[in-house]
Amino acid sequence: MARGAVTDVEGASKSQLAYRWLRERIANQEFTPGFRLVLGTIARELDMSVVPVREAVRQLEAEGLVTYERNVGARVSMVDDTQYRFAMQAIGIVESAATALSARNLTAADLGRARALNEVMTASLTRFDPRAFSALNQEFHHILYSRCANPRLTEIVEAEWARLGHLRDTIFAFVPERARESVREHEHILGLIESGAPLDDVEQAVRGHRRGTLEAYLHHEHPGEAAPLEVVAAGDRG
């Protein structure tokens, strides 16, 4: 019997056993949001045919735990994306401010490390790994805001990223096409910092960059939904 095979429990059907097995792995985050559920691989793991696995996946889809996408297949849903939306809106505001306040303090070595990371990210687009890309992306942005003179801002940024938990590592699994645009925007942000551009320009570039990722996700997962409203700074009000 295969390593992950399941046995009959209280007369449960194979589809029920597959359903329980999959649901457990989604619940304990072994299968994280964006994880592709390859039916043939799961069937071999459970030592059963593809048919009961497909039935289990359909049941999980009806419950909202799995999303089926044409030409992609089944994947684990972002079960409740409200947390992601709110956190990204907050991060867009505080991280952009922290990066602007950090910009004048960044050294040539800091910027060199950030550019090297972005080059690795660009090279990785040909054999895209969403989790690895997200980790590099986090490191890139951490460098840019790490020299912020206001430690409270930095604490807030990192607390918001921590609040997202595993969702921060998987967003590019939902919108992989966003990755190519993201590395181009990184170059633009680096260029602004290196040229000594006004800090307002740096802040707006970072905020627009974060907004772009959130909008790409919302467009993909909720077509037709209006883009999230931005918080208007007091100084911008009429």
GUDRENLUM-277063 format. One record per atom (N, C-alpha, C, O): residue number from 1; x, y negated, z negated. Coordinates in pm, whole numbers, always signed. Layout:
REM residues N
   pos        x        y        z
   NUM        X        Y        Z
...
***
This chain:
REM residues 238
   pos        x        y        z
     1      +84     +120       +0
     1       +0       +0       +0
     1      +88     -125       +0
     1     +192     -126      -64
     2      +47     -230      +71
     2     +127     -351      +83
     2     +143     -418      -53
     2      +66     -394     -146
     3     +247     -503      -64
     3     +281     -569     -190
     3     +163     -644     -248
     3     +140     -637     -369
     4      +85     -717     -164
     4      -24     -799     -216
     4     -160     -733     -203
     4     -263     -798     -220
     5     -160     -603     -172
     5     -287     -537     -146
     5     -378     -543     -267
     5     -333     -542     -382
     6     -509     -550     -239
     6     -607     -552     -347
     6     -680     -420     -351
     6     -692     -352     -249
     7     -728     -382     -465
     7     -801     -258     -481
     7     -946     -286     -510
     7     -983     -395     -553
     8    -1030     -185     -486
     8    -1173     -201     -508
     8    -1202     -225     -656
     8    -1156     -149     -741
     9    -1276     -330     -685
     9    -1310     -364     -823
     9    -1461     -371     -835
     9    -1526     -454     -772
    10    -1517     -282     -916
    10    -1661     -281     -942
    10    -1742     -282     -812
    10    -1844     -349     -802
    11    -1695     -207     -714
    11    -1769     -194     -590
    11    -1764     -315     -500
    11    -1842     -322     -405
    12    -1675     -410     -526
    12    -1666     -529     -443
    12    -1624     -493     -302
    12    -1543     -403     -282
    13    -1680     -563     -204
    13    -1642     -538      -66
    13    -1503     -595      -39
    13    -1449     -671     -120
    14    -1445     -556      +73
    14    -1313     -608     +106
    14    -1315     -759     +128
    14    -1220     -828      +93
    15    -1424     -809     +185
    15    -1432     -955     +205
    15    -1439    -1027      +70
    15    -1382    -1135      +55
    16    -1508     -968      -27
    16    -1515    -1028     -160
    16    -1378    -1025     -229
    16    -1340    -1121     -296
    17    -1306     -915     -211
    17    -1172     -904     -269
    17    -1078    -1006     -205
    17     -998    -1069     -274
    18    -1088    -1021      -73
    18    -1004    -1119       -3
    18    -1039    -1259      -48
    18     -951    -1344      -66
    19    -1169    -1284      -65
    19    -1215    -1415     -112
    19    -1156    -1448     -248
    19    -1105    -1558     -269
    20    -1162    -1353     -342
    20    -1109    -1376     -477
    20     -959    -1401     -473
    20     -907    -1489     -542
    21     -890    -1323     -391
    21     -745    -1335     -380
    21     -706    -1473     -327
    21     -616    -1537     -381
    22     -774    -1517     -222
    22     -745    -1647     -164
    22     -783    -1761     -258
    22     -708    -1857     -275
    23     -899    -1749     -319
    23     -946    -1856     -408
    23     -852    -1874     -527
    23     -826    -1986     -570
    24     -801    -1764     -578
    24     -708    -1771     -690
    24     -581    -1845     -652
    24     -528    -1924     -730
    25     -531    -1818     -532
    25     -406    -1882     -488
    25     -426    -2029     -455
    25     -334    -2109     -468
    26     -545    -2064     -411
    26     -576    -2206     -391
    26     -588    -2276     -525
    26     -539    -2387     -542
    27     -654    -2210     -621
    27     -676    -2271     -752
    27     -545    -2294     -827
    27     -530    -2396     -895
    28     -449    -2200     -815
    28     -323    -2217     -889
    28     -216    -2290     -806
    28     -100    -2298     -846
    29     -260    -2344     -689
    29     -175    -2428     -604
    29      -58    -2352     -541
    29      +40    -2412     -497
    30      -70    -2220     -537
    30      +27    -2143     -459
    30       +4    -2173     -311
    30      +99    -2183     -233
    31     -123    -2188     -273
    31     -160    -2235     -140
    31     -207    -2379     -157
    31     -320    -2403     -199
    32     -121    -2473     -124
    32     -147    -2615     -148
    32     -227    -2676      -32
    32     -237    -2615      +74
    33     -282    -2796      -52
    33     -354    -2864      +56
    33     -271    -2872     +183
    33     -153    -2908     +180
    34     -333    -2838     +294
    34     -263    -2838     +422
    34     -204    -2703     +458
    34     -164    -2683     +573
    35     -197    -2610     +363
    35     -139    -2479     +389
    35     -223    -2404     +492
    35     -345    -2394     +478
    36     -156    -2352     +595
    36     -227    -2278     +700
    36     -253    -2136     +655
    36     -163    -2068     +605
    37     -374    -2093     +674
    37     -414    -1956     +640
    37     -412    -1873     +767
    37     -507    -1877     +846
    38     -305    -1799     +787
    38     -290    -1715     +906
    38     -356    -1581     +876
    38     -308    -1504     +794
    39     -467    -1554     +943
    39     -551    -1440     +906
    39     -476    -1308     +918
    39     -488    -1222     +831
    40     -399    -1291    +1025
    40     -327    -1165    +1043
    40     -226    -1141     +933
    40     -211    -1029     +884
    41     -157    -1247     +893
    41      -57    -1234     +786
    41     -123    -1199     +654
    41      -74    -1114     +579
    42     -236    -1264     +624
    42     -308    -1236     +500
    42     -362    -1094     +501
    42     -356    -1024     +400
    43     -415    -1050     +616
    43     -469     -914     +626
    43     -360     -810     +598
    43     -384     -712     +528
    44     -242     -832     +652
    44     -132     -738     +625
    44      -92     -741     +478
    44      -61     -638     +419
    45      -92     -861     +421
    45      -58     -875     +279
    45     -156     -798     +190
    45     -117     -740      +89
    46     -282     -798     +231
    46     -386     -734     +150
    46     -415     -591     +195
    46     -500     -524     +137
    47     -345     -546     +298
    47     -363     -409     +349
    47     -508     -383     +391
    47     -569     -284     +352
    48     -559     -476     +471
    48     -694     -460     +525
    48     -697     -520     +664
    48     -600     -581     +708
    49     -808     -504     +733
    49     -820     -560     +867
    49     -845     -711     +859
    49     -867     -765     +751
    50     -843     -776     +975
    50     -864     -921     +980
    50    -1010     -957     +953
    50    -1038    -1067     +905
    51    -1103     -866     +984
    51    -1246     -897     +975
    51    -1288     -943     +835
    51    -1349    -1049     +824
    52    -1258     -869     +726
    52    -1299     -919     +594
    52    -1226    -1046     +551
    52    -1281    -1127     +476
    53    -1104    -1065     +599
    53    -1031    -1188     +568
    53    -1101    -1306     +634
    53    -1117    -1412     +574
    54    -1143    -1286     +759
    54    -1215    -1394     +829
    54    -1344    -1429     +757
    54    -1379    -1546     +746
    55    -1415    -1328     +706
    55    -1538    -1353     +632
    55    -1510    -1430     +504
    55    -1586    -1519     +466
    56    -1401    -1396     +437
    56    -1363    -1466     +313
    56    -1330    -1611     +341
    56    -1369    -1700     +265
    57    -1259    -1636     +451
    57    -1221    -1772     +488
    57    -1346    -1854     +522
    57    -1354    -1972     +489
    58    -1442    -1791     +588
    58    -1566    -1862     +620
    58    -1641    -1902     +492
    58    -1699    -2010     +485
    59    -1639    -1814     +392
    59    -1703    -1846     +266
    59    -1632    -1963     +197
    59    -1697    -2052     +143
    60    -1501    -1963     +200
    60    -1423    -2072     +142
    60    -1445    -2202     +219
    60    -1446    -2310     +160
    61    -1464    -2190     +350
    61    -1493    -2309     +431
    61    -1628    -2368     +391
    61    -1643    -2490     +382
    62    -1728    -2281     +368
    62    -1861    -2327     +328
    62    -1856    -2398     +193
    62    -1939    -2485     +166
    63    -1760    -2361     +109
    63    -1744    -2423      -22
    63    -1659    -2549      -19
    63    -1645    -2618     -119
    64    -1601    -2578      +98
    64    -1518    -2697     +110
    64    -1373    -2677      +73
    64    -1295    -2773      +74
    65    -1334    -2556      +39
    65    -1195    -2530       +0
    65    -1104    -2509     +119
    65     -982    -2525     +108
    66    -1163    -2475     +231
    66    -1087    -2450     +353
    66    -1149    -2530     +466
    66    -1271    -2544     +475
    67    -1064    -2582     +552
    67    -1108    -2657     +670
    67    -1062    -2581     +794
    67     -949    -2534     +800
    68    -1150    -2569     +892
    68    -1113    -2505    +1018
    68    -1100    -2612    +1125
    68    -1191    -2693    +1145
    69     -989    -2612    +1193
    69     -964    -2710    +1297
    69     -927    -2640    +1427
    69     -841    -2552    +1427
    70     -989    -2678    +1534
    70     -964    -2616    +1663
    70     -817    -2633    +1702
    70     -759    -2740    +1684
    71     -759    -2528    +1755
    71     -619    -2523    +1798
    71     -519    -2527    +1682
    71     -398    -2524    +1704
    72     -570    -2532    +1560
    72     -484    -2528    +1442
    72     -518    -2408    +1357
    72     -429    -2337    +1308
    73     -648    -2384    +1339
    73     -692    -2273    +1257
    73     -736    -2317    +1120
    73     -766    -2434    +1098
    74     -739    -2223    +1027
    74     -785    -2251     +891
    74     -669    -2302     +806
    74     -555    -2257     +820
    75     -700    -2396     +719
    75     -601    -2448     +626
    75     -672    -2490     +498
    75     -793    -2511     +496
    76     -595    -2500     +392
    76     -650    -2540     +264
    76     -686    -2689     +269
    76     -605    -2771     +313
    77     -805    -2720     +226
    77     -852    -2859     +228
    77     -788    -2941     +117
    77     -739    -2886      +18
    78     -789    -3072     +135
    78     -763    -3161      +22
    78     -897    -3174      -49
    78     -982    -3254      -10
    79     -914    -3094     -153
    79    -1047    -3071     -210
    79    -1117    -3201     -249
    79    -1235    -3219     -218
    80    -1047    -3288     -314
    80    -1105    -3416     -353
    80    -1005    -3525     -318
    80     -907    -3546     -390
    81    -1029    -3593     -206
    81     -930    -3690     -161
    81     -950    -3829     -220
    81     -876    -3921     -186
    82    -1047    -3845     -309
    82    -1069    -3975     -371
    82     -945    -4020     -446
    82     -905    -4136     -439
    83     -884    -3927     -520
    83     -763    -3959     -596
    83     -653    -4008     -502
    83     -582    -4103     -534
    84     -640    -3942     -388
    84     -537    -3981     -292
    84     -564    -4122     -238
    84     -472    -4203     -227
    85     -687    -4150     -205
    85     -721    -4282     -151
    85     -686    -4393     -251
    85     -617    -4489     -216
    86     -733    -4379     -372
    86     -711    -4484     -472
    86     -563    -4500     -504
    86     -513    -4611     -516
    87     -493    -4387     -517
    87     -350    -4393     -548
    87     -273    -4460     -435
    87     -184    -4541     -461
    88     -306    -4429     -311
    88     -234    -4488     -198
    88     -261    -4638     -187
    88     -173    -4715     -151
    89     -383    -4679     -219
    89     -413    -4822     -218
    89     -329    -4894     -325
    89     -274    -5001     -301
    90     -322    -4833     -444
    90     -242    -4892     -552
    90      -95    -4893     -517
    90      -26    -4993     -538
    91      -46    -4780     -463
    91      +95    -4770     -427
    91     +130    -4873     -319
    91     +236    -4935     -325
    92      +41    -4891     -223
    92      +68    -4989     -117
    92      +94    -5127     -170
    92     +175    -5202     -116
    93      +23    -5162     -278
    93      +39    -5296     -337
    93     +164    -5305     -423
    93     +246    -5396     -404
    94     +179    -5211     -517
    94     +290    -5224     -613
    94     +425    -5184     -551
    94     +527    -5244     -584
    95     +426    -5083     -463
    95     +554    -5044     -403
    95     +605    -5151     -308
    95     +725    -5174     -299
    96     +514    -5216     -236
    96     +558    -5321     -145
    96     +619    -5438     -224
    96     +718    -5497     -182
    97     +558    -5471     -338
    97     +613    -5578     -422
    97     +747    -5537     -480
    97     +841    -5618     -484
    98     +757    -5413     -526
    98     +883    -5365     -584
    98     +994    -5362     -479
    98    +1109    -5393     -510
    99     +961    -5324     -358
    99    +1062    -5321     -252
    99    +1109    -5461     -218
    99    +1228    -5484     -197
   100    +1016    -5556     -211
   100    +1054    -5694     -182
   100    +1147    -5749     -290
   100    +1245    -5817     -260
   101    +1116    -5719     -417
   101    +1200    -5767     -527
   101    +1334    -5694     -532
   101    +1430    -5744     -591
   102    +1339    -5578     -473
   102    +1463    -5499     -470
   102    +1553    -5538     -352
   102    +1674    -5518     -357
   103    +1493    -5593     -247
   103    +1562    -5611     -118
   103    +1695    -5684     -129
   103    +1794    -5640      -70
   104    +1700    -5794     -203
   104    +1822    -5874     -211
   104    +1930    -5805     -295
   104    +2047    -5843     -289
   105    +1891    -5704     -372
   105    +1987    -5636     -458
   105    +2042    -5506     -397
   105    +2132    -5444     -453
   106    +1987    -5467     -284
   106    +2033    -5344     -221
   106    +2172    -5362     -162
   106    +2201    -5464      -99
   107    +2257    -5263     -184
   107    +2394    -5271     -133
   107    +2401    -5211       +6
   107    +2307    -5147      +53
   108    +2515    -5232      +72
   108    +2537    -5172     +203
   108    +2531    -5020     +193
   108    +2483    -4952     +284
   109    +2579    -4966      +80
   109    +2575    -4821      +60
   109    +2431    -4772      +47
   109    +2395    -4667     +100
   110    +2348    -4849      -24
   110    +2206    -4813      -38
   110    +2139    -4806      +99
   110    +2071    -4709     +132
   111    +2160    -4911     +176
   111    +2096    -4917     +308
   111    +2151    -4808     +401
   111    +2078    -4755     +484
   112    +2280    -4776     +386
   112    +2338    -4669     +466
   112    +2276    -4535     +433
   112    +2249    -4455     +522
   113    +2253    -4511     +304
   113    +2188    -4386     +263
   113    +2045    -4379     +316
   113    +2001    -4274     +363
   114    +1974    -4492     +307
   114    +1836    -4495     +355
   114    +1831    -4469     +506
   114    +1746    -4393     +554
   115    +1921    -4532     +581
   115    +1922    -4511     +725
   115    +1959    -4367     +760
   115    +1903    -4309     +853
   116    +2054    -4309     +687
   116    +2093    -4170     +711
   116    +1974    -4076     +688
   116    +1952    -3982     +764
   117    +1899    -4103     +581
   117    +1780    -4022     +555
   117    +1679    -4034     +668
   117    +1620    -3935     +711
   118    +1659    -4156     +716
   118    +1562    -4175     +824
   118    +1607    -4106     +952
   118    +1524    -4058    +1029
   119    +1738    -4100     +974
   119    +1789    -4029    +1092
   119    +1764    -3879    +1080
   119    +1731    -3813    +1178
   120    +1779    -3826     +958
   120    +1749    -3685     +936
   120    +1600    -3660     +959
   120    +1561    -3559    +1019
   121    +1517    -3751     +910
   121    +1373    -3737     +930
   121    +1337    -3740    +1079
   121    +1253    -3663    +1126
   122    +1401    -3829    +1152
   122    +1376    -3839    +1296
   122    +1415    -3710    +1366
   122    +1342    -3660    +1451
   123    +1532    -3656    +1330
   123    +1579    -3532    +1392
   123    +1488    -3415    +1359
   123    +1474    -3322    +1439
   124    +1424    -3419    +1242
   124    +1340    -3308    +1199
   124    +1206    -3302    +1272
   124    +1133    -3204    +1259
   125    +1173    -3406    +1348
   125    +1043    -3409    +1415
   125    +1029    -3299    +1519
   125     +918    -3256    +1549
   126    +1142    -3251    +1575
   126    +1134    -3147    +1677
   126    +1095    -3012    +1619
   126    +1034    -2930    +1687
   127    +1131    -2988    +1492
   127    +1090    -2865    +1423
   127    +1031    -2908    +1289
   127    +1095    -2896    +1184
   128     +910    -2958    +1296
   128     +852    -3033    +1185
   128     +812    -2945    +1068
   128     +739    -2847    +1084
   129     +860    -2982     +950
   129     +823    -2917     +824
   129     +764    -3026     +736
   129     +838    -3108     +682
   130     +630    -3030     +720
   130     +567    -3140     +646
   130     +619    -3158     +505
   130     +639    -3272     +461
   131     +643    -3049     +434
   131     +688    -3060     +296
   131     +828    -3120     +288
   131     +854    -3208     +206
   132     +918    -3073     +375
   132    +1055    -3126     +375
   132    +1055    -3273     +417
   132    +1128    -3354     +361
   133     +973    -3306     +517
   133     +965    -3444     +564
   133     +915    -3535     +451
   133     +969    -3644     +431
   134     +814    -3490     +378
   134     +759    -3570     +269
   134     +862    -3595     +160
   134     +869    -3704     +103
   135     +943    -3493     +130
   135    +1046    -3509      +27
   135    +1149    -3614      +70
   135    +1189    -3697      -11
   136    +1191    -3610     +197
   136    +1285    -3709     +248
   136    +1222    -3848     +248
   136    +1289    -3947     +219
   137    +1094    -3853     +281
   137    +1023    -3981     +283
   137    +1019    -4043     +144
   137    +1040    -4164     +129
   138     +992    -3961      +42
   138     +991    -4011      -95
   138    +1128    -4065     -134
   138    +1139    -4170     -197
   139    +1233    -3992      -96
   139    +1369    -4035     -131
   139    +1404    -4166      -61
   139    +1466    -4254     -121
   140    +1364    -4178      +65
   140    +1390    -4301     +141
   140    +1329    -4422      +70
   140    +1397    -4522      +47
   141    +1202    -4412      +35
   141    +1135    -4526      -27
   141    +1188    -4553     -168
   141    +1193    -4668     -212
   142    +1226    -4447     -238
   142    +1281    -4467     -372
   142    +1408    -4552     -367
   142    +1429    -4637     -453
   143    +1491    -4528     -266
   143    +1612    -4609     -252
   143    +1575    -4756     -235
   143    +1637    -4843     -296
   144    +1475    -4783     -153
   144    +1442    -4922     -120
   144    +1382    -4999     -238
   144    +1400    -5120     -247
   145    +1312    -4932     -328
   145    +1257    -5007     -441
   145    +1337    -4986     -570
   145    +1303    -5043     -674
   146    +1442    -4906     -564
   146    +1514    -4866     -686
   146    +1587    -4981     -755
   146    +1616    -4972     -874
   147    +1619    -5089     -683
   147    +1692    -5200     -743
   147    +1601    -5318     -777
   147    +1647    -5431     -792
   148    +1473    -5289     -790
   148    +1377    -5391     -832
   148    +1414    -5440     -972
   148    +1437    -5359    -1062
   149    +1420    -5571     -990
   149    +1460    -5629    -1119
   149    +1351    -5618    -1224
   149    +1375    -5643    -1342
   150    +1229    -5580    -1181
   150    +1117    -5567    -1274
   150    +1093    -5418    -1300
   150    +1027    -5352    -1220
   151    +1144    -5364    -1410
   151    +1131    -5220    -1435
   151     +987    -5175    -1450
   151     +955    -5059    -1425
   152     +900    -5264    -1491
   152     +760    -5228    -1507
   152     +697    -5192    -1373
   152     +619    -5097    -1363
   153     +732    -5268    -1270
   153     +681    -5236    -1137
   153     +727    -5099    -1092
   153     +648    -5020    -1039
   154     +854    -5070    -1113
   154     +908    -4939    -1074
   154     +836    -4827    -1149
   154     +805    -4724    -1090
   155     +811    -4848    -1277
   155     +741    -4747    -1357
   155     +601    -4721    -1302
   155     +555    -4607    -1296
   156     +533    -4828    -1261
   156     +397    -4813    -1209
   156     +399    -4736    -1078
   156     +317    -4647    -1056
   157     +493    -4769     -990
   157     +503    -4698     -863
   157     +523    -4549     -888
   157     +452    -4466     -831
   158     +618    -4515     -971
   158     +650    -4375     -994
   158     +537    -4303    -1068
   158     +516    -4183    -1048
   159     +466    -4374    -1153
   159     +352    -4313    -1222
   159     +240    -4281    -1123
   159     +174    -4178    -1134
   160     +220    -4369    -1025
   160     +116    -4343     -925
   160     +153    -4226     -836
   160      +68    -4145     -800
   161     +281    -4216     -800
   161     +324    -4100     -721
   161     +307    -3973     -801
   161     +265    -3870     -747
   162     +340    -3978     -929
   162     +326    -3860    -1015
   162     +178    -3821    -1028
   162     +145    -3702    -1034
   163      +92    -3920    -1031
   163      -52    -3894    -1043
   163     -103    -3810     -926
   163     -194    -3729     -941
   164      -44    -3832     -809
   164      -86    -3757     -691
   164      -48    -3610     -698
   164     -110    -3525     -634
   165      +55    -3578     -779
   165      +97    -3440     -792
   165     +135    -3378     -659
   165     +211    -3437     -582
   166      +81    -3258     -633
   166     +119    -3185     -512
   166      +66    -3251     -385
   166     +115    -3220     -276
   167      -32    -3341     -396
   167      -86    -3404     -275
   167      +20    -3489     -206
   167      +16    -3505      -84
   168     +113    -3545     -282
   168     +215    -3630     -222
   168     +308    -3550     -132
   168     +370    -3607      -42
   169     +317    -3419     -155
   169     +410    -3336      -79
   169     +349    -3278      +47
   169     +419    -3216     +128
   170     +219    -3298      +67
   170     +153    -3227     +176
   170      +78    -3316     +274
   170      +18    -3266     +369
   171      +80    -3447     +253
   171       -3    -3532     +337
   171      +31    -3521     +485
   171      -57    -3530     +569
   172     +161    -3501     +517
   172     +198    -3491     +658
   172     +154    -3360     +721
   172     +161    -3344     +843
   173     +109    -3263     +638
   173      +48    -3143     +693
   173      -88    -3176     +754
   173     -133    -3108     +847
   174     -153    -3279     +702
   174     -284    -3321     +753
   174     -268    -3411     +875
   174     -347    -3401     +969
   175     -169    -3497     +875
   175     -152    -3591     +985
   175       -6    -3588    +1034
   175      +66    -3687    +1021
   176      +39    -3475    +1091
   176     +178    -3465    +1135
   176     +215    -3569    +1241
   176     +331    -3610    +1251
   177     +116    -3611    +1319
   177     +143    -3710    +1424
   177     +183    -3845    +1364
   177     +242    -3927    +1433
   178     +151    -3867    +1238
   178     +186    -3992    +1171
   178     +337    -4001    +1145
   178     +391    -4110    +1132
   179     +404    -3887    +1139
   179     +547    -3884    +1103
   179     +633    -3963    +1202
   179     +723    -4036    +1160
   180     +606    -3950    +1330
   180     +688    -4019    +1431
   180     +674    -4171    +1418
   180     +773    -4244    +1427
   181     +553    -4216    +1397
   181     +531    -4360    +1378
   181     +594    -4407    +1248
   181     +644    -4520    +1238
   182     +592    -4320    +1148
   182     +645    -4355    +1016
   182     +795    -4386    +1023
   182     +840    -4484     +964
   183     +872    -4303    +1094
   183    +1017    -4327    +1099
   183    +1049    -4454    +1177
   183    +1148    -4522    +1148
   184     +965    -4488    +1274
   184     +986    -4615    +1346
   184     +961    -4734    +1252
   184    +1033    -4833    +1257
   185     +859    -4723    +1169
   185     +830    -4829    +1073
   185     +941    -4840     +969
   185     +972    -4950     +923
   186    +1001    -4728     +932
   186    +1116    -4731     +841
   186    +1228    -4817     +899
   186    +1287    -4899     +829
   187    +1256    -4797    +1028
   187    +1361    -4875    +1093
   187    +1329    -5024    +1090
   187    +1417    -5108    +1071
   188    +1203    -5055    +1110
   188    +1161    -5196    +1107
   188    +1183    -5256     +967
   188    +1234    -5367     +954
   189    +1146    -5181     +864
   189    +1164    -5229     +727
   189    +1312    -5248     +697
   189    +1351    -5350     +639
   190    +1394    -5152     +736
   190    +1539    -5164     +714
   190    +1595    -5286     +786
   190    +1677    -5359     +732
   191    +1549    -5308     +908
   191    +1595    -5424     +985
   191    +1562    -5555     +915
   191    +1644    -5646     +912
   192    +1442    -5565     +860
   192    +1402    -5686     +788
   192    +1493    -5709     +667
   192    +1538    -5821     +644
   193    +1519    -5604     +592
   193    +1602    -5617     +473
   193    +1745    -5656     +510
   193    +1804    -5745     +449
   194    +1800    -5590     +610
   194    +1938    -5616     +652
   194    +1956    -5757     +707
   194    +2063    -5817     +694
   195    +1852    -5809     +770
   195    +1863    -5942     +831
   195    +1834    -6054     +731
   195    +1843    -6172     +766
   196    +1798    -6018     +608
   196    +1766    -6120     +510
   196    +1634    -6189     +538
   196    +1618    -6307     +507
   197    +1539    -6117     +596
   197    +1409    -6174     +629
   197    +1338    -6221     +502
   197    +1369    -6173     +393
   198    +1244    -6314     +514
   198    +1168    -6358     +396
   198    +1108    -6239     +323
   198    +1063    -6143     +385
   199    +1108    -6246     +192
   199    +1060    -6133     +112
   199     +912    -6104     +137
   199     +868    -5990     +126
   200     +835    -6207     +172
   200     +695    -6184     +206
   200     +684    -6093     +327
   200     +593    -6010     +334
   201     +776    -6108     +423
   201     +774    -6023     +542
   201     +805    -5878     +506
   201     +743    -5785     +559
   202     +901    -5859     +416
   202     +935    -5724     +371
   202     +816    -5661     +300
   202     +780    -5546     +325
   203     +755    -5739     +212
   203     +641    -5687     +137
   203     +527    -5647     +229
   203     +468    -5541     +212
   204     +496    -5731     +326
   204     +386    -5701     +417
   204     +417    -5581     +506
   204     +327    -5505     +540
   205     +543    -5565     +544
   205     +581    -5451     +627
   205     +564    -5320     +550
   205     +514    -5222     +605
   206     +604    -5318     +423
   206     +589    -5197     +342
   206     +441    -5169     +316
   206     +397    -5055     +322
   207     +366    -5275     +288
   207     +223    -5255     +262
   207     +152    -5202     +387
   207      +69    -5113     +378
   208     +187    -5258     +502
   208     +128    -5209     +627
   208     +166    -5066     +656
   208      +86    -4989     +709
   209     +289    -5030     +620
   209     +337    -4893     +639
   209     +255    -4795     +557
   209     +212    -4691     +608
   210     +233    -4825     +431
   210     +152    -4738     +346
   210       +6    -4735     +391
   210      -58    -4630     +390
   211      -45    -4850     +430
   211     -183    -4855     +479
   211     -200    -4770     +604
   211     -303    -4705     +622
   212      -97    -4769     +690
   212     -103    -4690     +812
   212     -116    -4541     +784
   212     -190    -4471     +853
   213      -45    -4493     +682
   213      -54    -4351     +647
   213     -193    -4318     +594
   213     -252    -4216     +630
   214     -246    -4404     +507
   214     -379    -4380     +453
   214     -484    -4384     +564
   214     -573    -4299     +567
   215     -475    -4480     +655
   215     -572    -4491     +763
   215     -563    -4370     +857
   215     -665    -4322     +906
   216     -441    -4321     +882
   216     -425    -4204     +968
   216     -493    -4083     +904
   216     -558    -4005     +973
   217     -477    -4069     +774
   217     -542    -3957     +704
   217     -695    -3971     +711
   217     -764    -3874     +742
   218     -747    -4090     +681
   218     -891    -4109     +680
   218     -950    -4089     +819
   218    -1059    -4032     +833
   219     -879    -4135     +921
   219     -928    -4118    +1058
   219     -934    -3970    +1095
   219    -1026    -3925    +1164
   220     -834    -3894    +1048
   220     -829    -3752    +1080
   220     -935    -3672    +1004
   220    -1002    -3587    +1061
   221     -949    -3701     +874
   221    -1038    -3622     +789
   221    -1181    -3673     +788
   221    -1275    -3596     +766
   222    -1199    -3802     +811
   222    -1333    -3862     +805
   222    -1354    -3952     +926
   222    -1362    -4074     +911
   223    -1362    -3895    +1045
   223    -1378    -3977    +1166
   223    -1498    -4069    +1156
   223    -1606    -4030    +1111
   224    -1477    -4193    +1199
   224    -1586    -4288    +1199
   224    -1601    -4365    +1070
   224    -1677    -4462    +1063
   225    -1528    -4323     +966
   225    -1537    -4395     +839
   225    -1456    -4524     +847
   225    -1348    -4527     +906
   226    -1508    -4628     +788
   226    -1438    -4757     +791
   226    -1307    -4748     +714
   226    -1298    -4676     +614
   227    -1207    -4820     +761
   227    -1078    -4824     +693
   227    -1094    -4889     +556
   227    -1181    -4975     +539
   228    -1012    -4849     +459
   228    -1024    -4906     +324
   228     -994    -5055     +323
   228     -904    -5102     +393
   229    -1070    -5127     +244
   229    -1048    -5271     +233
   229     -922    -5299     +153
   229     -890    -5227      +58
   230     -852    -5401     +191
   230     -732    -5441     +117
   230     -770    -5539       +7
   230     -865    -5616      +20
   231     -694    -5535      -99
   231     -712    -5634     -205
   231     -650    -5764     -156
   231     -534    -5766     -113
   232     -725    -5872     -162
   232     -677    -6000     -114
   232     -609    -6073     -227
   232     -665    -6091     -335
   233     -488    -6114     -202
   233     -414    -6188     -306
   233     -483    -6320     -332
   233     -543    -6381     -243
   234     -474    -6364     -457
   234     -542    -6488     -495
   234     -499    -6604     -410
   234     -579    -6692     -378
   235     -372    -6606     -373
   235     -321    -6718     -294
   235     -369    -6719     -151
   235     -356    -6819      -81
   236     -427    -6604     -106
   236     -475    -6596      +33
   236     -623    -6628      +44
   236     -677    -6631     +155
   237     -688    -6652      -66
   237     -833    -6678      -60
   237     -858    -6824      -20
   237     -780    -6913      -54
   238     -966    -6845      +50
   238     -999    -6980      +95
   238    -1053    -7065      -18
   238    -1086    -7182       +4
***
